Structure formats: structure tokens, C-alpha cells
Amino acid sequence: MSTQTATEQNQAVAYRSESSRSKALYKRAIRVMPGGNSRHSTVLSPYPIYVSYGKGCRVTDVEGEERIDFLNNYTSLILGHADPRVVQAVQRRVALSTAFTMPTELEVELAELITSRVSYIDQVRFCNSGSEAVMMAMNAARAFTGKPKIAKFEGSYHGTYDYAVVSESVSPDEWGDAEAPNSVSQPGLSPRVAEDVVVLPWNNKEACRRLIAKHSDELAAVIVDPLSLGIGFIAPRPGFLQMLREETERHGALLISDEVLSFRVSYHGAMHGHGVSPDLTSLAKIIGGGFPVGAVAGSARVMSVFDHTKNWRVHHGGTFNANPVTMTAGLETMKQMTPEAYEDLERKGDLMRERIARMLADRKIPAQICGKASLFIVHLTDQELVDFRSLQGFSRNNPVYGELCHQMLANGIVTTPRGIFGCLSAPMGEGEIDAFVDALDRSLASLGYGH
Ligand SMILES: Cc1ncc(COP(=O)(O)O)c(C=O)c1O
């Protein structure tokens, strides 16, 4: 084990050195971009590592240092970086032009692929991000039901649409009643937005039933991510998702499954294993094969609100919707994600969670590991995990994760300063899993955990 202190180890990493190119780039960035970035989820203090290229499960930064990437652009790269078949297909496609005001066969093919795999999806419309997909799903639900309100879970992340960000990031002084959480706005939103959002407590069946019933006259939809990173991947209790299906149906509201991130857990969709059929589903990330993408999908009955030949109530434009480059990369990626490929990732995910758990138990570090298939998160606590509130104190806002992230980077692993969270990509094997577990072991030790 290294005898270097945490600070010494940090400074040994080239990107933190005086001659760092990342440091120089960040200096330029803060002059031309507020905070020096275009994406808050990539912020790393004191400045980010600027990347040069990626191949398979490894990325190389502008200093020339290579690391194993356990973030995969926040889960969107299920085949890792620059998969040869995706690259080849995209290169061929780009030479044939990148965007048209005419549709291509590719969007039909990708829509057919998705509908053939997911039993609760009859139809799909593509857009350019998960946030847009969530926005279109919420708008479709309002148009279909004629009601204005959306219910979402406290702490869950659904992107940047106004109604999605309500109560996404809430501090204990804003929480309010555990049985009826406050609807907490953000400065950039109209205060009226929060009035149209009903905030639900995760895993509390009775409170959810009451809140859905109370707002039923105005409730267009409940949006739920069956595996929400914002709620620390805390699994839904048995029957919880089924209850949401029953209550929404009973009260004339739709159920939206936000699978932008969680679609990577199953060939048949994230709701498949729960036996729940949502009315609408938002997709993004992996279905774009590394390119910007989103999709709103669902039953033909509800999706008819987008149909200009029938029941058209929701306008849906977008200059780059279903552009052939994204469709090509998405198709090439999703075709490689066969049932066997999903099984392989799930097996490796199980192994990962098992090895992390064993290492932490050996070191007598209290911890719980949540996640499913290729997704994992480690919570450094033995307290019972039920909902967003039960994560307080050791969730992503704990400053220890910033230091831990730097330690992991020094040990050759890309993770995030927002928790011990990550995902596997198809090219990873046991070697990479062991590298992660060893790096976590060393990193926690250097911060004084266990041992
Ligand atoms: C569950 C969920 N919904 C929506 C989004 C927003 O997707 P995008 O970043 O493509 O706008 C994300 C992004 O991480 C997400 O995890």
C-alpha cells in the first residue's frame, strides 16, 4: 500500500501539477464560460481534467495519463468509447450528409428495434436529450388528460425541464412534512411551476396513495424512475411501482417511466422486471450510441397526441430530431446489445457489487451497495436506506466524495465527486473490476476509512 499522504498523492497526478494543461485550459474556460463549463454535472474542484481521447473502457487526458472510465459519460456509453463498429458506421454515414429535412430509414429502424424489445412501447418519437424526452412526456400527459399537474419523487433527477427540476435538490430545511413533501422551486423558475408539481416520498405507499388521490382532479401524470440515481438507486419496495400503476389508473392520471438512465439495466426496459406497464417512457443516453439523443415513447393510444393525422394536440419539432448520425450510432449500439450482452453486463455488475462489499466488510467500513445490472453506488452507512431523506449526510453533497474522487483519479479510475457511483461498459472485464476495487480500497485508506 502507498505510504504517500492523500495530498501528496493528489499532487503527483499530472493534471494537478504546476505545468498542467488542464489547469491552463480551465483558466481560458472561466473567461468565456460562467464557471468554466457547459455542464454542472461534470464540475470537479479545483478544475476538471480535460480529456483527449477514449478507447474501449479507457480514457486519456490532455497530459497523456490513461484511466479506466467508470462514468461512461454518465452511463450513456454502454459499449465504452469509440466502439469500432459504431465508429465505422458513423464514418460511413457522415460522408452521406448529417442532417436533412426529410426522414431516413434509420429512424424507422431504431423505432422498430425499441418497440420490438419493450412490451409497453408501441410508438416512439426521437428528440435530442433526455430532458427533452421528459418534457415531451409531461406535455403529452397534460394534453391527453387535460389536467395540469405532474407528480414526481423528492430527490429524483429527470433533467432540466422546469417541472422536472422541482424538489430535485432539496436541503433538510426545505423538506417539510415527510408524508407530504414541499414542492421546492429554483430561482430560474416561475413560482407557478412548483404549484403544479406534487412531490411524493419514495417507498411510502400510503402517503403516495393519499397525495395522488388528493390531487386527482388536476393530476396529469406521475413520473417515476424505477432506479433513480437521485434517490441513490434505493430499490422500490415490493409492490411500490405496482401501487403507482393502480393509483394513477384509478385517478385518471398517466404513469411515465423515466428510463433515460435505467434503460441500460434490461433488454426489455427497466419496468419489465417489475411487471408494470407505464403509459409513457422517456429514453435517451444508450440509445444514441454516444451521440445526443432522446425519445418519448409509449402506448399508441397516448402517443396519438403527437399524430398530426388524428388527434394532434402536442406540437413536436426539433431541427436535429432523429438525425441520421445519431440514429446510425444508436442502431449500431443497440444491435450489439443482444440479450446475451445484457446478461454479461449484469453478471459483471453482480461481481462488482460483491467484490466491493467484500472489501468494505474486510475493512470493517459500514456500507451498503445499491444498483442493478451494470449500475452501482456505494453508500458509506449502515443506516436503513428508504428514500431521498435517508441519504442525508452521506449522499452526493458530502464533501468527502470530492477528496475520494481525487484519490480514485490518482489510482487510475474515473468516477465522480458526487458519490461512489459508476457503471460498467461492455469492454470491461474482471481486471477492470479488480482495479476499481483496489483503487477504492487504497483511496478510502488514504482518507482514514477502516483498515
Ligand atoms: C433519469 C434521467 N432523466 C433525465 C435525464 C436528462 O437527460 P439529458 O442529460 O440527456 O438531458 C437524465 C440525465 O442524466 C437522467 O438520469
The ligand as an ORCA input file, in Angstrom:
! r2SCAN-3c Opt
* xyz 0 1
  C     -33.299      9.779    -15.136
  C     -32.848     10.914    -16.012
  N     -33.771     11.640    -16.663
  C     -33.427     12.636    -17.486
  C     -32.106     12.973    -17.667
  C     -31.723     14.099    -18.594
  O     -31.093     13.601    -19.728
  P     -30.144     14.539    -20.609
  O     -28.911     14.805    -19.798
  O     -29.890     13.778    -21.854
  O     -30.920     15.802    -20.859
  C     -31.104     12.250    -17.010
  C     -29.686     12.576    -17.194
  O     -28.803     12.098    -16.523
  C     -31.487     11.188    -16.148
  O     -30.584     10.471    -15.488
*
